[in-house]
Amino acid sequence: MALVNSLKFNFHSGAIITDEEYFIGGRRRIHTADNLRSLLTEEMSNELNLEAVYGGSGNIAVTSDVVDRIIKVLSVKYSEFKRSGNNEKMFFTLEDVARIALKVFQYVSRDMVNKKLQGLFGFGINDFNRCYYMHNGEKIEIKEEKIVTKAMDIIMLKGDAMKDLNEIEGIIIGTDNNNGFTTYDFYGGMTHLYISTSLYNSVGAGSTTTSLAFSDMINSLSLDVRRNGVDKVFGLVELIRITNQAAIKNSEIGGYYDIIYIDGSAGNHSERFLEITGDKSQFLKELIGAYENHLISKDFCFQLTDKIVFQNTVFDLSEAENTLFGNTTDPFRLEMFMRGYKA
């Protein structure tokens, strides 16, 4: 299923995080989901001063298809813009990208519904709307009550008829010159695009638990901080800490994290866009888990997070782990925690 969380740090910056766990058929657990992808090439990002990232939850095959199609549509529009200079259908803001993403999702949804109807009954949505279809030159009316009811359930995405679509949730985060760091989201079975009016957003497995944790965190901040923004190290630590909590309390969340930090105030894509994956993200997950369980101090956690993520320090896992164990209040409990025992 995957959990996708985003947190706005200030007007220009924020981050998004997702995990790699997915349950095939609701039973077999795998850690191969890739639900977080940038939608723009470096060239597009630099010319437009724009960043756009898609974070998806739900069926990984459908999510991958949607993202691939979004990237292709954006690439075609950008190529046409560069060739002709016509900006009529071009995208310049994150909202433009989000609206294109929603249209792509709606296209994929309609295509899946059509294929489901064709596979079960031999007719598509347009045939259903006109109440008949042609088969071998013969006009066949669609009037049997059971078929009409079942077809309507599929078209309206009711119940488990189109579960793979109903479970799809997408978050699009990024920055542009107009609105700074912004978040949009949409849901399977819905036709609306939503702009986030809060500092955070959460979709997927455990999103309810996560929303409560985000609310508690934000309510602990002063009004001035909520309005003007939080420190990037604090924001990243809280984003990971709250995702850790959700993974403990909910199923279908696990594996390594994929984290993307965006700072729209920087001058080019390489400075604006930072992705944290692999051993580094796993170490941050464990580091902040140790902090949450009072095995290291807050100051040490924040300093090491800043050094690993924002100071361009070469990450050496053995060195980082030695530093962690050299600053714990209880090495034995920390070792148990790192091995998966309850701290």
C-alpha positions in Angstrom: 0.0 0.0 0.0 2.8 2.4 1.0 2.6 5.5 3.2 3.4 9.0 1.7 4.0 11.9 4.0 5.0 15.4 3.1 5.8 18.4 5.4 6.3 22.0 4.5 9.2 23.6 6.3 8.8 27.2 5.1 7.6 29.1 2.1 10.3 27.7 -0.2 11.1 24.3 1.2 9.8 21.0 2.4 10.2 17.3 2.1 8.3 14.1 1.2 8.9 10.5 2.4 7.6 7.1 1.5 8.4 3.5 2.3 8.9 0.5 0.0 6.4 -2.0 1.5 3.6 -3.5 -0.6 1.2 -6.4 0.0 0.4 -8.4 -3.1 -3.2 -9.5 -2.9 -3.3 -8.2 0.7 -1.2 -11.2 1.7 2.4 -11.5 0.4 4.7 -8.7 1.7 7.4 -7.3 -0.6 9.9 -4.5 -0.3 10.2 -3.4 -3.9 7.8 -0.5 -4.3 9.2 2.7 -5.9 6.5 5.3 -5.2 8.5 8.5 -5.2 9.7 10.0 -8.5 10.7 13.4 -9.9 8.5 14.4 -12.8 10.9 16.8 -14.5 14.3 16.5 -16.2 17.1 18.7 -14.9 16.9 20.8 -18.1 13.2 21.4 -17.6 13.6 22.2 -13.9 16.4 24.7 -14.6 14.7 26.5 -17.4 11.3 26.8 -15.6 12.7 27.2 -12.1 10.3 24.5 -11.1 10.4 21.2 -9.1 7.7 18.6 -9.2 7.7 15.2 -7.4 5.0 12.5 -7.4 4.5 10.3 -4.3 2.0 7.5 -4.8 0.2 5.0 -2.7 -1.8 1.9 -3.8 -1.3 -0.6 -6.5 2.3 -0.3 -7.6 1.7 -1.2 -11.2 -1.0 1.4 -11.6 1.1 4.0 -9.9 4.0 3.3 -12.1 1.9 3.5 -15.2 0.4 6.8 -14.1 3.8 8.3 -13.3 5.4 7.1 -16.6 2.5 8.7 -18.5 2.8 12.0 -16.6 6.5 12.2 -17.4 5.8 11.4 -21.1 3.1 14.1 -21.4 5.3 16.7 -19.7 8.2 15.8 -21.9 6.0 16.2 -25.1 4.6 19.5 -23.9 8.1 20.8 -23.1 9.5 19.7 -26.4 6.7 21.4 -28.3 7.2 24.6 -26.3 11.0 24.6 -27.1 10.3 23.9 -30.7 7.5 26.4 -31.4 7.7 28.9 -28.5 3.9 28.4 -28.0 3.2 28.4 -24.3 -0.6 28.0 -24.6 -0.5 24.4 -23.3 2.7 24.6 -21.4 3.2 24.2 -17.7 4.9 26.9 -15.6 3.6 26.2 -12.1 3.2 23.2 -9.8 -0.5 23.6 -10.2 -0.2 23.2 -14.0 1.8 20.0 -13.4 -0.8 18.7 -10.9 -3.7 19.3 -13.2 -1.9 17.5 -16.0 -1.2 14.6 -13.5 -4.9 14.4 -12.6 -6.0 14.3 -16.3 -3.5 11.5 -16.9 -4.8 9.6 -13.9 -8.4 10.0 -15.2 -7.3 8.7 -18.6 -5.7 5.6 -17.0 -8.8 5.1 -14.9 -11.1 5.2 -17.9 -8.9 2.9 -19.8 -8.8 0.3 -17.0 -12.6 0.5 -16.6 -13.0 0.0 -20.4 -10.7 -3.0 -20.4 -12.6 -4.5 -17.4 -16.0 -4.1 -19.1 -14.6 -5.5 -22.4 -13.1 -8.5 -20.6 -16.3 -9.3 -18.7 -19.1 -8.3 -21.1 -17.6 -7.4 -24.5 -18.6 -3.8 -24.4 -17.1 -0.5 -23.2 -18.2 2.7 -21.5 -19.5 4.3 -24.7 -21.4 1.2 -25.6 -23.0 1.1 -22.1 -24.0 4.8 -22.3 -25.8 4.2 -25.6 -27.4 1.0 -24.3 -26.1 -1.4 -27.0 -23.0 -2.7 -28.7 -22.1 -4.4 -32.0 -20.9 -8.0 -32.2 -20.2 -9.6 -35.5 -22.4 -7.0 -37.2 -25.2 -7.7 -34.8 -26.7 -5.0 -32.5 -27.0 -6.3 -29.0 -28.9 -4.3 -26.4 -27.5 -4.0 -22.9 -30.6 -4.4 -20.8 -30.2 -7.5 -18.5 -30.5 -6.2 -15.0 -27.6 -8.1 -13.5 -25.2 -7.0 -16.2 -26.4 -3.4 -16.0 -25.9 -3.4 -12.2 -22.5 -5.0 -12.4 -21.3 -2.7 -15.1 -22.5 0.3 -13.2 -20.6 -0.8 -10.1 -17.4 -1.1 -12.3 -18.0 2.3 -13.9 -18.7 4.0 -10.6 -15.8 2.2 -8.9 -18.0 0.8 -6.2 -16.9 -1.8 -3.6 -14.2 -4.2 -4.8 -15.2 -3.9 -8.5 -12.1 -1.7 -9.2 -10.1 -2.0 -6.1 -6.8 -1.3 -7.8 -8.1 2.2 -8.8 -10.0 2.9 -5.5 -6.8 2.4 -3.5 -4.7 4.8 -5.6 -3.7 8.1 -3.9 -1.2 10.6 -5.1 0.6 13.6 -3.7 2.4 16.1 -5.9 4.8 18.4 -4.1 7.2 20.9 -5.5 8.1 24.6 -5.8 7.6 27.3 -8.3 8.1 31.1 -8.6 4.4 31.9 -7.8 3.5 29.9 -4.8 6.7 28.5 -3.3 6.5 25.0 -1.8 3.0 23.6 -2.4 1.3 20.2 -2.2 -1.6 18.8 -4.2 -3.3 15.4 -3.9 -6.0 13.3 -5.6 -7.7 10.0 -4.8 -8.9 7.0 -6.8 -12.6 7.3 -7.6 -12.5 11.1 -7.1 -12.5 13.8 -9.9 -11.1 16.6 -7.8 -7.6 18.0 -7.3 -7.0 19.2 -3.7 -4.5 21.8 -2.6 -3.1 21.2 0.9 -4.0 23.9 3.3 -1.9 22.6 6.1 1.8 22.2 6.7 1.5 18.4 6.2 -0.1 15.9 4.0 -0.5 12.1 4.3 -2.0 9.4 2.2 -1.9 5.6 2.2 -1.5 3.0 4.9 -1.5 4.6 8.4 -2.4 8.1 7.1 -4.9 8.6 9.9 -2.4 7.8 12.6 0.1 10.0 10.9 -2.2 12.9 10.6 -2.8 12.8 14.4 0.9 12.8 15.0 1.5 15.7 12.6 -1.3 17.6 14.3 0.2 17.1 17.7 3.6 18.3 16.4 2.2 21.4 14.7 0.1 22.3 17.7 3.3 22.3 19.8 4.8 25.0 17.7 4.3 28.7 18.3 2.1 30.7 16.0 5.1 32.6 14.7 6.9 29.3 13.8 3.8 27.9 12.1 3.5 30.9 10.0 7.2 31.6 9.1 8.5 28.0 9.0 10.5 25.5 10.9 14.2 24.7 10.8 15.0 22.2 8.0 16.8 19.8 10.4 13.9 19.9 12.8 11.4 19.4 9.9 13.3 16.4 8.5 13.7 14.8 11.9 10.0 15.2 12.6 9.0 13.9 9.2 11.0 10.7 9.8 10.0 10.4 13.4 6.3 10.5 12.6 6.7 8.0 9.7 8.5 5.7 12.2 5.6 5.9 14.5 3.2 5.1 11.7 5.3 2.0 10.7 5.1 0.7 14.3 1.4 1.2 14.7 0.1 0.2 11.2 0.6 -2.7 8.8 1.8 -2.3 5.2 4.5 0.2 6.1 8.1 -0.9 6.2 11.5 -1.3 4.5 13.8 1.5 3.5 12.6 5.0 3.2 12.9 7.2 0.1 13.1 10.9 1.1 13.2 14.0 -1.2 14.0 17.4 0.2 13.3 20.5 -2.0 14.5 24.0 -1.4 13.0 26.4 -4.0 15.2 29.3 -3.0 18.2 27.7 -4.6 19.3 28.7 -8.1 19.2 25.4 -10.0 17.9 21.8 -9.8 21.1 20.2 -8.4 20.9 22.7 -5.4 17.1 22.6 -5.0 16.6 18.9 -5.2 18.1 16.3 -2.7 17.1 12.7 -2.6 18.0 10.4 0.3 17.8 6.7 -0.2 19.5 3.4 0.6 21.8 3.0 3.6 21.7 6.7 4.4 17.9 6.8 4.7 18.0 3.6 6.8 20.6 5.0 9.1 18.5 8.2 9.6 15.5 6.0 10.3 17.4 4.2 13.0 19.1 7.3 14.3 15.8 9.1 14.8 14.3 6.0 16.3 17.1 6.0 18.9 16.3 9.6 19.7 12.6 8.8 20.0 13.4 6.1 22.5 15.7 8.4 24.6 18.8 6.4 23.6 20.6 9.6 22.3 20.2 13.2 23.0 18.2 15.6 20.8 21.3 17.8 20.2 23.3 14.9 19.0 20.5 13.6 16.8 20.0 17.0 15.1 23.8 17.6 14.7 24.4 14.2 13.0 21.3 14.5 10.8 22.5 17.9 9.7 26.0 16.6 9.0 24.7 13.6 7.0 22.0 15.3 5.0 22.8 19.0 4.6 26.5 19.4 5.0 27.5 17.3 1.9 29.6 15.0 4.2 30.7 11.8 2.6 28.5 9.1 4.2 30.4 6.2 5.7 28.0 3.7 7.4 30.6 2.2 9.7 31.8 5.6 10.9 28.3 6.9 11.4 27.4 3.8 13.4 30.5 4.1 15.5 29.6 7.8 16.2 26.1 6.8 17.1 27.2 4.1 19.6 29.8 6.5 21.0 27.1 9.0 22.0 24.4 6.7 23.4 23.3 6.7 27.0 22.9 2.9 26.9 24.9 0.9 24.3 23.2 -2.4 25.2 19.7 -1.1 24.7 20.7 0.7 21.5 22.1 -2.6 20.1 18.9 -4.3 21.0 16.9 -1.5 19.3 19.0 -1.7 16.2 18.5 -5.4 16.0 14.7 -4.9 16.0 13.8 -5.5 19.7 11.6 -3.1 21.5 13.7 -0.4 23.1 
